[in-house]
């Protein structure tokens, strides 16, 4: 489900203490993937809390499709060290009501957490874009021009919490899936750490090349789906 962050997001104003901005909850968002999964795990294992470790993360408005994103949920201070994981999986999915779906739960060790957090995974996205005034041939040509090495300066939208650096990232492929005049769907396979939205709209020249820059028109992402986190399951299964 879109609109749910992957992990708990403390209020920027009060840093979790509670204030008027966050309705005295201490949180920017009232739900997260982390917390939705955690409720039934804490209950089943009589635990104090959990810590979520994921194979990367996405923007809050992106939807994770395909086989999903591998994660490890570390159970803190469990009163019970074993539980029926098949039953727990069912309980989590019922509780989440379609907002989050989990599958293939199993017990792992700390090395799995280290493997997961230390790995970098290429990803495949489907981006629905607004491209008024750009014809199909120009769009296809532009996608070819943004395939290869990209230079991205830290995006404007995250510069308040990230160092202002120029990073080199690779777009493995950028293909047109469908075209409908003023909108299109493009499939992008890219290196970990590439900001896909900025690859499309350019961020006022902070991403070079960008699709908007090479086609000479305003092009923006209106919807972003993650189709695959490549080779992530192999890391978890080591």
N, C-alpha and C positions, 0 to 999 in steps of 0.2 A: 504494500500500500504506500502511495506517495505521501509525503508530509510528515513522516516519522523518522527522526534521526536514529542512527545506528546505536549510539551510546548516550548515556545521560548527559544532558547539556545544562550546566549550571547557569543561572542568570548572570549576565555580564555586569549588571549594576551592583548586585549584592554578593556575588560569588557564592550563592547557595544559602545565604543567611535568611533570605526572605525579605521582600520589599514590595512597594506598591506596583512597580513595573511588572513583577512576576506573580502578582496576586498572593504574595507571601508564601509561595510554594518553594522558592529557591531555584526554580527551573525555568529555562526558556521554553521548553516544550513539556507537556504533561505526560507524554508517553515516549518510549524509545524501544527499539528492537531488544536491546539489552534488558530493560525492565519487564517487558511483556513476557519474555522467555523466563526470566528469573523468578517470577512469582511462584510458579508451580514447582520449580526446582528447589527453592528455599523451603517450600511447604513439604515436599517429598523427602528431603534430606535433613530437615530440622536444622537448617543452616542460618548463620548470622546474615550473610549476604552473598553476592556473587561478583566476579570480575569478568568482563567480556573481552575476548581477544578475537578480532576478525581479520580475514585476509584482505586488508585494505578497507576503504570506505568510499562512499559516494556523497554527492549533494543530497540534501533532504528531499528534493523533488524528483530524484531519479528512482526508477523502479527496477528491482533486481529480478530478472527472469531466468530462463534456462534451468540449469541444475542448482542455481543458488550460489551463495557465498559461504565457503567453509568457515567455521568459527569454533572456538573453544570457550566454554563457560567454566571458569574456575570457581569452585564452591568453597566459600570461606567458613571455617569453623563448623563443619557439618556434625550434627549429632548422630547421623547415620551415614555410613560410608558406602553403602550399596543400596540400590533400588532397582525396580523393574523398569528398564529404559524404554521398552516398547510401550508400556502403559503410560509412562511419563510423557513420551512423545505425543501420544493421543490426547492426554490432558492439556498439554501446552497448546496444541492446535485448536482444541475446542475453546479454551480460554481466550485465545487470540482472535477468534471469530474472523479469520481470513486476513487480518492485518499483517500477520507474520505466519509463515508455515515452516516447520522444522522437519527434518527427516534424517534417518540413519544415525541416531544418537548412539554413542559408545563411549566407554571410559578410555582416557588417554593419560600419558604422563607429562611431566614438565618439559621434556625434550620436544614434544609436539608443539607446545606453546612457542618455544624458541624457534623451531622450524617455521612455524606460521608467521611469526612476527619478523623473521629475518629474510623471508623470501620476497621477491618482487615479481608480480605477475602481469603479463600482457593482458589486455582486456578487449572485448568486442562490444561495441555499442550500436544501438539503433537510435538515430537522432531524427526527430521530426523537425523540419526547419521551415521558417517563413522566408520566401525568396521572391517576393513580388518584383516583376520586371526582369527576371533572369530566365532566359529560355533553357530548354533541356540541354542542348549541345554546349552552351556556355557553362552550365552547371557541371556537366560531365568533365569538361576540360579543366575546370577549376578544381575538382576533386583530385584529378591527376596531379595538379601542381602542388597540392598540399600533402602529397604522399612523399615521405622521406624525412629528412631532418628538419625539426621545428625548433625555433628559438622562442622560449616563453619567459617573459619577465613576470614576476609574481603578480597574479591578477589583482585588479583594483579591489574586488569584493573581499579578498582575504588578506590584503596587505596589513590590516590592523593586527593580525595574529601570526603572520609569516614574514621571514626576512625578505627584503626587497632584492631578489637575485634574478639573474638570467639563467635559465636551465635549458639544456638541450634534450629534446625528447624525439622519438621516432614514431611516425605514422606508418604502419606496415602496409595498410591498404585503406582506400576511401572510395566506396562504390555507391552508385545510385541504385536504390532499391525500387523506388516508385516516384513518379512525378505527376503533380496535379495542378499545374499552372502557377498558382501563388504559393504552393507548399510542396514539400518533397520529403522523402524518407531516405536517409543515407546510412550506410553501414561502415563503421570505422573500427579498424583493428589497430591498436596502438600500444606503445610502451607504458608501463606503470608510471604514474605521476604526471601524465599529460592532462591538461585541463581541456576537456572536449568543447565546452561551451565557448571558451575563448578561441579555440581553434576555428570555430565557425564565424564568430562575429568580430574577432580581432582585438577587442579591448583597447580601442584607440591606439593601435599600433604596438601594443605590448606583446602580442603574439605575431610572429612573422615566419613563414607566410600564414595567412588566414584565408578562409574561403571568401569572406566578404571583401578582403583586400584584392584577391586575384580576379574576382568577377566584377569588381567595381560597383557593388550595390550593398544595401543593408540586408544582411542575412543573419538571422538569429535562431537559436534553438527554442522551440516551443514545448518540446517534450523529449525526455531522455530516458532510454531503457538500457540496462546492462544485460547483454545477452549471454556473456560468458566471462568468467575469471579463469584464464587459461592455466592449466597445470596445477591449480590450487589443491585439488584433491590428492594428487600425488604427494604433495608436501605433508598433508595431514596423515596419509597412509604409510609414511616411512616408518 
